């Protein structure tokens, strides 16, 4: 499973569904800053999912991501729709969605591009077990 690079607007526009998970949906730069500050204060590693509602692989990985957020409450799971925060996404140099960033004390420690479920699970588990 790869990632999306272009937009296919023929897909119905709807937000990704993270119901039942422990995922914080970030819609503003302020939300992001607040959550990063909170994670730093609590000593939590942040898993940030930069995705898009029109991206098929993003939709496929969303329930997996939500499930992981319940399995690893010691990590902070965030999701950002790249269309909501265009400027923000460009500062992170997003070339495809989904892109997952792993941050510790606000610094990137790991990155994964594409809806690669086994790789995402491996990285999250390693960080979850280590924290």
N, C-alpha and C positions, 0 to 999 in steps of 0.2 A: 504494500500500500504506500503510495507516494503522497504528495501534497498537491494542492491546487496552486496554479500560477495565474491563470486568467480567470475572468469572471464569466459565468454563464447565468445571465439574468433570467433565463427561461424557468429556472427553479423558483418555486414559490418563496417569496421573501418572508422568512420568519426567524425568530431568534432561536439559537441553539437551546436545547432543553437540558438543564442540569438538575431537574427536580429530584428530590430525595438525596442529593449529595450535599457535600459541605463545601461547595464551590462558591466563591464570591465573584459576582459579575461586576467588572470594572467598566464604568461608562465615562468617567472623567479623569483627567490628570490628577485632580485632587483626591479622588477615590484611591488611585494608585499610590500616591505619596503617603496617604493615611495608612493603607494596608502594609506598605513596606516598612513604615515607621513602627507599626504595631508588631510586625514579624521580628524586626530587629530587637525591639524591647523584650519580646518573649523568647528570643533566641531561636526562632523558627526558621527553617529553610522554606523559601517560597518556590512553588512550582507555578509558572505562569504559562498559560495556554493562549497563544495569539492565533485566533481563528476567524472564520467568516461564515455567515449564515448561508451563503450560496455555495459553499465548498462541501462536496460530497464526503470526502475523507474526514472532514471536521465533524460532520454529523455522525459518522460511524464511530469515531473515537470518543465523542461526548459522553455517552453512558458509561464507558470504561473509565474515563477521567472522573466522573461523578462517583463511581464505585470506589476508586482508589482514594478519593477524598474522605470517604467513610472509614476505609481500612487504615489510613495513616493520618489520624487527627493531629499528630505531632508536627505535621507539615501544613503550610498554608497554601491552599489551592486557589488560584485566581484565573479568570478567563477574561480576555479582552477581544472584542470584535474589532478587527482592523479597520472596518468601515466607520465605526463610531469614533475611533481615535487615530485618524490618518497621520497627523503630525507625529504622534507618539510612535506609531508603527515604523515610520521612516527613520526615526532616531535609532531604532533597534535593528535597522537594516533587514527587514523581513522580505524575503524573496519568494517564499511559498507559505501556504497555510495548510495544516497547522504547523506552527513552530512553538516548541516548548523551551522555556528558559528556566534554569534552576539558579536561584540567587541565595547567597548567604551574606548577611550584613549589607544588603543592597548591591553586592558584587556578583556578576555572573560566574558560576562555577562549572556549569554544564549547559549543553544546548542539544536539542534534537529537532530535526526538520522532518516533517511528514508524519502520517498517522501510522507509525510503526509500533503496534501494540506490544509485542514482546520486549522491544528495546525500551519503550516508555516504562513498562512494568518493572524491568530490571533496574533502571536508573532510580525510579521512585522507591523501590524496595531497598536498594542500597542506601539511599539517603534517609529513608524512614527508619531503617534498622540502626543506622549510624548516629541518629540524633537523640 
